[in-house]
Amino acid sequence: RDFSCFLMCLVVLSWVLAVVLGSVHGHVRRQWGEQVPPESRPHSVTITEFGAVGDGRTLNTLPFQNAVFYARSFADKGGAQLYVPKGRWLTGSFNLTSHLTLFLEKDAIIIGAEESSQWPIVEPLPSYGQGLDLPGPRHRSLINGYNLTDVVITGNNGLIDGQGSVWWDWLRSHELNHSRPHLVEFLYSEEIVISNLTFLNSPAWSIHPVYCSNVKVHNVTIKTLLDAPLTDGIVPDSCLNVCIEDSTISVSHEAISVKSGWDKYGISIGRPTSDIHISRVDLQASSGAALAFGSEMSGGISGIHADHLTIHGSDKGFSFKTTPGRGGYIKEVVISDVEMDGIRVAIEFIGNLSSHPDDDFDPSELPVIDQITLKNMVGTNISVAGVLSGIDGDPFTAICLSNLSFSITDSAYSTPWSCSNVSGYSESVFPEPCSELYTSSSNSSICFSLPSYSALAVA
């Protein structure tokens, strides 16, 4: 017994020494967006040190939770890396901590457990008032961060697989008790980097930062089955300063969806999404839009710059969605340098998407859609160039199209453009757009542009 106590004292002493020596390193400081290399964290632990088994069968929820808890002790000493080696690491939901790098080695796969009990129930987001699928609470996401700073989720192209098919079946058969979870979700957090990973089969959305600032997502691959119900890729939601670059997303519903709250809940919280930069991404959304805005946009969306996009095999290229009762705004958006192929509707504006979290909404809360510029686009195998439908008495304004060329291949539609309750400007657009957008050159001054826009200060 004395020898066992002696060994335990040695273990405790080694942990204390690690903490003390870690303080010598000092806090690792970096500019936002500059990914922390694994070796730059002064401390590192491996998930196997906490009893995890990577056989794809052993449940490792507790080892992940304990590893993060241990890493928290280094938060003020430069932070720590949690290393996940090659293997299939089955787990339920777990939380991260500040100043942490979660690193997945090549052939490391974090697998979400199929049992719903491994995804705890949490309250709905305050800007939504209910879950994604059902009124009331929702399931917590697989990997979570709440009120965190300086978190990196990265790797050597490791995988995170949500095993979403069981959730999709429950949704289709109306057997869900609570709304589906996401793969990764951060709330009220800042300085978040997600990179060099593949995300598969999310039950709902793959990456969901909400009420966050300074978020960078780059060099990720996101995939779900193209017939999975309502799966989205990246969803910046009531966030400030988000950069999405050099990534490939192929999902069923919306590849990138920009949001900011739902009806009175989003209006009351009042947290807009702004300063979003999207560049060099390959997008597919089989039943939805490659890049969507709303329809949950009650907190406001502005300052969006998207460029160098490749879009294919999607129902819609771009969709701006809202409805009476939303309030809020979508404005100051520039999308440029786009190649599209195999798209049913290239550009959509819709003002009557009548979905609400409950019946207690105010139809007089009308949204503002203004200063949207789309330019330098080429599309092949397009069925409809554009459907632009504003709100009666609340038209969408300053919609500007420049240098667009769409090859229309489906003769089933009577006209390539359809417009109502919209106004704006167009030049060098083929096929020729609606008269509402075909105005004199003097009206080009209404158009929003970002000539001095510089990308977010990222490395």
Disulfide bonds with the S-S distance in Angstrom:
Cys400-Cys447 2.03
Cys419-Cys434 1.98
